[in-house]
Each structure stands twice: as C-alpha cells, then as structure tokens.
Amino acid sequence: SQKIEQNSEALNIQEGKTATLTCNYTNYSPAYLQWYRQDPGRGPVFLLLIRENEKEKRKERLKVTFDTTLKQSLFHITASQPADSATYLCAPSGSARQLTFGSGTQLTVLP
Amino acid sequence: EAGVTQFPSHSVIEKGQTVTLRCDPISGHDNLYWYRRVMGKEIKFLLHFVKESKQDESGMPNNRFLAERTGGTYSTLKVQPAELEDSGVYFCASSHTRGYGYTFGSGTRLTVV
C-alpha cells in the first residue's frame, strides 16, 4: 500500500538557518507532489507544486526538490524566521482528484 | 476574494445524532473536496465534486456519510447516525483547475460523545 513518511515529527532550528524537511514515499509513483503549511486551528495552505519531470522549484525563500529515483522530496526554507513555525505537510499524489498527505513535520524556528 | 468557508467551526453531538457540515467554496471553483483528519492520523480524502456531480467518493467511510452539492455551489456533508469514531476535523477545499493547489477551509471540528 502507499506509504508516506515525513522526517521527524518535530524540527527545531535557529532563526536565519535553512530548514530542510524530508518527504519519502513508497509503493507508488506520484505524478506530482505538493507541499502545504498548516497552522493550529487552520486548514492547510498550499505552498508549492512540483511535477515528476521537474527536479527543483523555487518560490521566494522556499525550494522543493523531487527525486523520483530516491522517491523523495526535500523542502527547504532559507533564512528561516519565527513566522515560518508551523506544520508542513507533503502530498505526493498520483491523482489530480485526491491528495494523499503525510503526517507532517512540525517546524519551530527559534529567535 | 473570499476563501473557503466552513461552518460550524465546532460541533459536539451525542452518538446516534445527526450532524450536517456545510462548505462554501471560492466562487467559480468547480472542484470541491472533502477531507478529514481523525485523531493522530493523516488528513484523508473523502470525496470530490465537479460542479454538482460526485466524481469520486471512494474515500467515504460508509453509508452513514452523505455529501451533496446543491446547484454546484455550496456543499453539505451529513453524518447520520454519528458514531464515536467519526470525531475529527473535517476540511473542505476547492480548486479551479485540477492538479493545482487547493484552497482549504479552516475545518469543522466534530466531537461525538
């Protein structure tokens, strides 16, 4: 069955450093992968989408890579800020009609 | 532009009762989705509407759950009768183009006691 693993449930880093979050998937080949941010009591907020034929995508301080050989995506936040503290969800999905979410990584950026 | 609106934000009901959740998607978004997160689990897909038609309801847990989308606008998700394991947060999302990021609502936290 499809399985998604996001690295450590919680990640603490110092302000100004680069946060790197990992998303590994097994037993399927998603056509694309999305990353979402979720704050307590709120719904997920879409950040980035990367397709299987793309190696890397950037948006402001965010960078996502997608390695279909390793079955892994890395999500980087450069020059991290306390406001970046949230739970980050990856969703490697084979279908455009439904997302399959990982359990999320809770990022805390310490001032 | 207004976001996806869900209400109520919280609902506490007794086992065996009926609850109806409502979702108002972003105007013009043909695609509407329902997801839920039960305690300690990942967010899981329930179903997908395109306009008023159900495209995929493979994630609906059982026939106690009924979703409708009137006239391709707002959607309701009814749970009847509610069971304890139905407790969780129910999210609605909408999108204009399939395959791109969705806009989620803030969710309805349902507690069945």
Interface residues (C-beta under 8 A of the other chain):
Chain A: I4 Y32 Q34 Y36 G41 R42 G43 P44 V45 F46 L47 L49 L89 A96 R97 Q98 L99 T100 F101 G102 S103 G104
Chain B: V4 Y33 Y35 K41 E42 I43 K44 F45 H48 Q55 D56 S58 G59 F91 A93 R98 G99 Y100 G101 Y102 T103 F104 G105 S106 G107
